[in-house]
């Protein structure tokens, strides 16, 4: 686009788009240099501010990622030059940084440990046992993976304020404890694996159905989570849940091409063209699930979810799907992890296997669950069941309520269309006065 046609909003959107891609690279690079994850995150945020200040004036650089990396490293050097150098730690950091600048100038330099992945290495650092399980995941998702506090709150079904406090406390703990950027090994690596799997799982989920924004899918996040999942399965080959998570992501990702239309609008599972599902990716998911089962992990959290998705993948049509088995698998999952979201998903499967009335009883039983108070899929599922029961006016109200709660533009528009369809069905069914 000609420079004259570039608006301030265009530049800002470009900055934020590049930022989403480059933030993990920046923070991992600075963490290697500074051996201090919270400090690296602070300087990375300063780099974003610098871009917001300079690019609207100077124009977007030809290599925006390189500009951000150079600016971030320069700020790290400035920090080390201006902080007190009286302690041995600061002297060691300055020496290590100078040596790293000479021998490892790029983010893509050779790796030196058994994790073999820079971003995963940093996630393992953030998932330190000093932090609670919830704090580990929230910190990694916010600082390292670039998810917003709002997106993380949605993933945990918590308020933004609660998640923000959790992240602040976790960063303070890391800073005050003196924990450095590190690479856990052996038993220590195994102790952190469950938290790391959870982080990768949540990254994939945000990419698969974005909480906010104009795009329903964020393929980059899905692909990044898949890449990390494959690395985890390779470094923990005897861990069934690593294979279970990989199976779940591969099987879900196999449907990506069929989940939106040409305009980017969502296509629900029942309406998807299954010929567009990636059979090779389904096969990879099936193999990963088989490996999880061989290792005795058939009843694991991720393996059970993968088994559910596999039921869909193995069915030629929605009508031939084994909904009774899916409902039973959700029952197993609910017995393993008490979650109203799992129960809501079980209700959908029960509705397909036994009819909408049986499912509606389950959904209505979840109406007062605090965790689902702002969860748009609760009224959305209820609207679908009411529509099937011919209670069109109630369905319209439920879809309208769901649309009011939905944060994603595409999903909100879909719910508005479903509300309009329910209203039209109600009008057709109503006797003329």
C-alpha positions in Angstrom: 0.0 0.0 0.0 1.4 3.5 -0.8 2.8 5.3 2.2 0.3 8.1 1.8 -2.5 5.6 2.2 -1.2 4.2 5.4 -3.1 5.4 8.4 -2.1 5.4 12.1 -4.6 2.6 12.7 -2.9 0.6 9.9 0.5 1.0 11.6 -0.9 0.1 15.0 -2.5 -3.0 13.6 0.7 -3.9 11.9 2.7 -3.4 15.2 0.3 -5.6 17.2 0.3 -8.3 14.5 4.1 -8.4 14.4 4.2 -8.3 18.1 2.0 -11.4 18.5 4.4 -13.3 16.3 7.7 -11.9 17.7 7.0 -11.6 21.5 8.0 -15.2 22.3 11.2 -14.8 20.4 12.0 -11.6 22.2 11.4 -12.9 25.7 13.2 -16.1 25.2 16.2 -14.3 23.8 16.3 -11.8 26.6 15.8 -14.5 29.2 18.9 -16.3 27.9 20.9 -13.1 28.1 19.7 -11.8 31.4 18.9 -15.1 33.2 15.9 -13.3 34.7 12.5 -14.1 33.2 10.4 -11.3 34.8 13.0 -8.7 33.8 13.1 -10.1 30.3 9.3 -9.7 30.1 9.5 -6.0 31.3 12.1 -5.1 28.7 10.1 -6.9 26.0 7.1 -4.7 26.9 9.3 -1.6 26.7 10.3 -2.7 23.2 6.6 -2.8 22.2 6.2 0.8 23.5 9.3 1.8 21.5 7.6 0.4 18.3 4.4 2.2 19.1 6.3 5.5 19.4 8.7 5.2 16.4 6.9 3.2 13.7 4.0 5.7 13.2 6.7 8.4 12.7 9.5 6.6 10.9 7.4 4.0 9.1 7.3 0.2 9.5 10.8 -1.2 9.1 11.6 -3.6 6.2 12.3 -6.3 8.8 10.1 -5.5 11.7 11.1 -8.6 13.6 14.7 -7.8 13.4 14.0 -4.2 14.5 12.2 -5.5 17.6 15.0 -8.0 18.4 17.8 -5.4 18.0 15.9 -2.9 20.2 15.2 -5.4 22.8 18.8 -6.5 23.0 20.0 -2.9 23.1 17.7 -2.3 26.1 19.0 -5.4 27.8 22.6 -4.1 27.3 21.7 -0.7 28.6 20.1 -2.2 31.6 23.2 -4.2 32.5 25.4 -1.1 31.9 23.4 1.1 34.2 22.5 -1.3 37.1 24.9 -1.7 40.0 27.8 -4.0 39.0 28.9 -4.6 42.6 27.7 -8.2 42.8 29.4 -11.1 41.3 26.1 -12.1 39.6 26.0 -8.9 37.6 29.6 -9.3 36.5 29.0 -12.8 35.4 25.9 -11.7 33.4 27.8 -9.0 31.6 30.6 -11.4 30.7 28.1 -14.1 29.5 26.2 -11.5 27.5 29.3 -10.2 25.8 30.4 -13.8 24.9 26.9 -14.6 23.7 26.8 -11.6 21.5 30.0 -12.8 19.8 29.2 -16.4 19.4 25.4 -16.6 19.4 24.0 -13.5 17.7 20.8 -15.0 16.5 17.7 -16.5 18.2 18.1 -19.5 15.9 21.6 -20.5 17.3 22.3 -24.1 18.2 20.6 -25.3 21.4 22.6 -26.8 24.2 20.4 -29.0 26.3 18.1 -32.0 26.2 14.8 -30.0 25.7 16.0 -28.9 22.3 13.5 -26.0 22.0 14.0 -22.4 23.2 10.3 -21.6 23.9 9.7 -24.8 25.7 12.8 -24.3 27.8 11.4 -21.0 28.9 8.0 -22.5 29.7 9.7 -25.1 31.8 11.4 -22.2 33.7 8.1 -20.5 34.3 6.6 -23.7 35.6 8.8 -23.8 38.7 7.5 -25.8 41.7 7.8 -22.7 43.8 4.7 -21.5 42.0 1.2 -23.0 42.3 0.0 -25.0 39.3 -2.5 -22.2 38.4 0.2 -19.5 38.7 2.6 -21.5 36.5 0.2 -21.8 33.7 -1.0 -18.2 33.9 2.5 -16.8 34.0 3.7 -18.8 31.1 0.6 -18.0 29.0 0.9 -14.2 29.7 4.6 -13.6 29.7 5.9 -16.2 27.2 3.1 -17.0 24.9 1.6 -13.6 24.6 -2.0 -14.3 25.6 -3.9 -11.4 27.1 -5.1 -11.5 30.7 -8.6 -11.7 29.3 -7.8 -14.7 27.1 -6.2 -16.5 30.1 -9.2 -15.6 32.3 -11.5 -17.3 29.7 -9.3 -20.4 29.7 -9.5 -20.8 33.5 -13.1 -19.5 33.8 -11.8 -16.9 36.2 -12.2 -13.1 36.4 -9.6 -10.9 34.8 -8.8 -9.3 38.1 -8.1 -12.7 39.7 -5.8 -13.8 36.8 -3.9 -10.4 36.9 -3.3 -10.8 40.6 -2.1 -14.4 40.1 0.4 -13.3 37.4 1.7 -10.4 39.5 2.3 -12.6 42.5 4.0 -15.3 40.4 6.4 -12.7 38.8 7.2 -11.3 42.3 7.9 -14.9 43.5 10.3 -15.5 40.6 12.1 -12.2 41.1 12.4 -12.4 44.9 13.5 -16.0 44.9 16.4 -15.2 42.6 15.5 -18.1 40.2 17.3 -17.8 37.0 16.5 -18.8 33.4 17.3 -22.5 33.6 17.0 -25.9 32.0 15.5 -28.5 34.3 16.7 -32.0 33.7 15.9 -35.6 34.6 13.5 -35.9 37.6 13.1 -32.1 37.8 12.0 -31.9 34.2 9.4 -34.7 34.9 8.1 -32.9 37.9 7.2 -29.8 35.7 5.9 -31.7 32.7 2.3 -31.7 33.8 2.2 -27.9 34.1 4.0 -27.6 30.7 1.5 -29.9 29.0 -1.3 -27.7 30.5 0.2 -24.6 29.1 0.6 -26.1 25.6 -3.0 -27.4 25.8 -4.3 -23.9 26.6 -2.3 -22.3 23.8 -3.8 -24.7 21.3 -7.3 -24.1 22.6 -6.9 -20.4 22.2 -5.7 -20.9 18.7 -8.5 -23.3 17.9 -11.3 -21.1 19.1 -10.1 -17.5 19.8 -11.6 -15.8 22.8 -11.5 -12.3 21.3 -10.9 -10.5 18.0 -12.2 -10.8 14.5 -10.8 -14.2 13.6 -12.4 -17.4 15.0 -9.1 -19.3 14.4 -5.6 -18.3 15.2 -3.7 -21.0 13.2 -0.2 -19.7 14.3 -1.0 -20.6 18.0 -2.3 -24.0 17.0 0.8 -24.7 14.9 3.1 -23.5 17.7 1.3 -25.7 20.2 1.5 -28.7 17.9 5.3 -28.1 17.3 5.9 -28.0 21.1 3.6 -31.1 21.6 5.8 -33.1 19.2 8.9 -32.0 21.0 7.4 -33.0 24.4 6.5 -36.4 23.1 10.0 -36.9 21.8 11.7 -35.8 25.1 9.3 -37.7 27.3 8.6 -40.8 25.2 7.4 -42.9 28.2 4.9 -40.2 29.4 1.4 -41.3 28.2 -0.1 -37.9 28.7 2.5 -36.3 26.4 1.3 -38.6 23.6 -2.4 -38.1 24.7 -2.0 -34.3 24.3 -0.3 -34.7 21.0 -3.1 -37.0 19.8 -5.8 -34.5 20.9 -4.1 -31.6 19.1 -3.4 -33.6 15.9 -7.0 -34.8 15.8 -8.6 -31.4 16.4 -6.2 -29.7 14.0 -7.2 -32.2 11.3 -10.6 -30.3 11.1 -9.1 -26.8 10.7 -9.7 -26.4 7.0 -13.4 -27.3 7.4 -14.1 -25.1 10.5 -14.6 -21.8 8.6 -16.1 -20.7 5.3 -14.4 -18.6 2.6 -15.4 -15.4 4.6 -13.8 -16.8 7.8 -17.2 -17.4 9.5 -17.5 -20.5 11.7 -18.9 -23.8 10.5 -20.2 -25.9 13.3 -19.1 -29.6 13.6 -22.4 -31.0 12.3 -22.3 -28.9 9.2 -18.6 -29.4 8.3 -17.6 -31.0 5.0 -15.7 -34.1 6.3 -13.9 -34.5 3.0 -11.9 -31.5 4.0 -10.6 -33.1 7.2 -6.9 -34.0 6.9 -6.7 -37.8 6.9 -2.9 -37.8 7.3 -3.2 -35.7 10.4 -6.0 -37.9 11.7 -3.7 -40.9 11.2 -0.9 -39.1 13.2 -3.4 -38.5 16.0 -4.6 -42.1 16.0 -1.0 -43.3 16.3 -0.3 -40.9 19.2 -3.4 -42.1 21.0 -2.5 -45.7 20.4 1.0 -45.0 22.0 -0.7 -43.3 25.0 -2.8 -46.4 25.5 0.2 -48.7 25.1 1.8 -46.8 28.0 -1.2 -47.3 30.2 -2.6 -43.8 29.8 -6.0 -44.6 28.2 -7.8 -42.9 31.2 -5.7 -39.8 31.2 -7.1 -36.3 30.9 -5.8 -35.7 27.4 -6.1 -39.2 26.1 -9.8 -39.3 27.0 -10.4 -36.1 25.1 -8.4 -37.5 22.2 -10.6 -40.6 22.2 -13.7 -38.4 22.0 -12.3 -36.5 19.0 -11.2 -39.8 17.4 -14.9 -40.9 17.5 -15.7 -37.9 15.3 -12.7 -38.5 13.0 -13.6 -42.2 12.5 -17.3 -41.5 11.5 -18.1 -40.8 7.9 -21.0 -38.5 8.8 -22.4 -36.9 11.9 -25.3 -39.4 11.8 -23.0 -42.4 12.0 -21.0 -40.9 15.0 -21.1 -43.1 18.1 -22.6 -40.5 20.3 -23.3 -43.0 23.1 -19.6 -43.8 23.3 -18.8 -40.1 23.3 -21.2 -39.5 26.2 -19.6 -42.4 28.1 -16.1 -41.0 27.5 -17.3 -37.6 28.8 -18.6 -39.4 31.9 -15.2 -40.9 32.4 -13.6 -37.5 32.0 -16.1 -35.9 34.5 -15.2 -38.6 37.0 -11.5 -37.7 36.6 -11.9 -33.9 36.6 -14.9 -32.2 38.1 -15.6 -29.4 35.7 -18.9 -27.8 34.6 -17.5 -27.4 31.1 -17.0 -31.1 30.8 -20.5 -31.7 32.0 -21.8 -29.2 29.4 -20.0 -31.1 26.7 -21.4 -34.4 28.0 -24.9 -32.8 27.7 -24.3 -32.2 24.0 -23.4 -35.8 23.5 -26.3 -37.0 25.6 -28.6 -34.8 23.4 -27.3 -36.5 20.3 -27.6 -40.0 21.8 -30.8 -39.8 23.8 -32.6 -36.7 22.6 -32.7 -33.0 23.5 -34.9 -33.3 26.5 -32.5 -35.5 28.4 -29.7 -33.1 27.5 -31.7 -30.0 28.6 -32.1 -31.5 32.1 -28.3 -31.6 32.4 -27.9 -28.1 31.1 -30.5 -26.6 33.3 -28.7 -28.2 36.2 -25.7 -26.1 35.4 -27.6 -22.8 35.2 -26.3 -21.6 38.6 -22.7 -22.8 38.3 -20.5 -19.7 39.2 -17.8 -20.8 36.7 -20.3 -20.7 33.8 -21.8 -17.3 34.7 -20.1 -15.6 31.8 -19.5 -18.6 29.7 -21.3 -18.0 26.4 -21.5 -21.7 25.4 -23.9 -22.5 28.2 -26.8 -20.4 26.8 -25.7 -21.3 23.3 -26.0 -25.1 24.0 -29.3 -24.4 25.8 -30.6 -22.5 22.7 -29.7 -25.3 20.4 -31.6 -27.8 22.6 -34.6 -25.6 22.9 -34.6 -25.1 19.1 -34.7 -28.8 18.6 -37.6 -29.1 21.0 -39.6 -26.5 19.0 -39.4 -23.9 21.8 -38.2 -21.3 19.3 -38.9 -18.1 21.4 -36.9 -19.5 24.3 -34.2 -20.5 21.9 -34.0 -17.0 20.5 -33.6 -15.6 24.0 -30.9 -18.1 24.8 -29.0 -17.3 21.6 -29.2 -13.6 22.3 -27.9 -14.1 25.8 -25.0 -16.2 24.4 -24.2 -13.5 21.8 -24.1 -10.9 24.6 -21.4 -12.9 26.4 -19.3 -13.9 23.3 -16.1 -12.0 23.0 -15.2 -13.2 19.5 -16.7 -11.2 16.7 -17.3 -14.2 14.3 -18.9 -16.3 17.1 -21.1 -13.4 18.2 -22.3 -12.9 14.6 -23.1 -16.6 14.3 -25.1 -16.5 17.5 -27.0 -13.5 16.3 -27.8 -15.4 13.1 -29.1 -18.4 15.1 -31.2 -16.0 17.2 -32.7 -14.6 14.0 -33.4 -18.0 12.7 -35.1 -19.0 15.9 -37.2 -15.8 15.8 -38.3 -16.6 12.2 -39.2 -20.2 13.2 -41.3 -18.9 16.1 -43.1 -16.4 13.8 -43.9 -19.2 11.3 -45.2 -21.4 14.1 -47.4 -18.7 15.6 -51.0 -18.6 14.5 -52.0 -15.5 12.5 -54.2 -13.1 14.5 
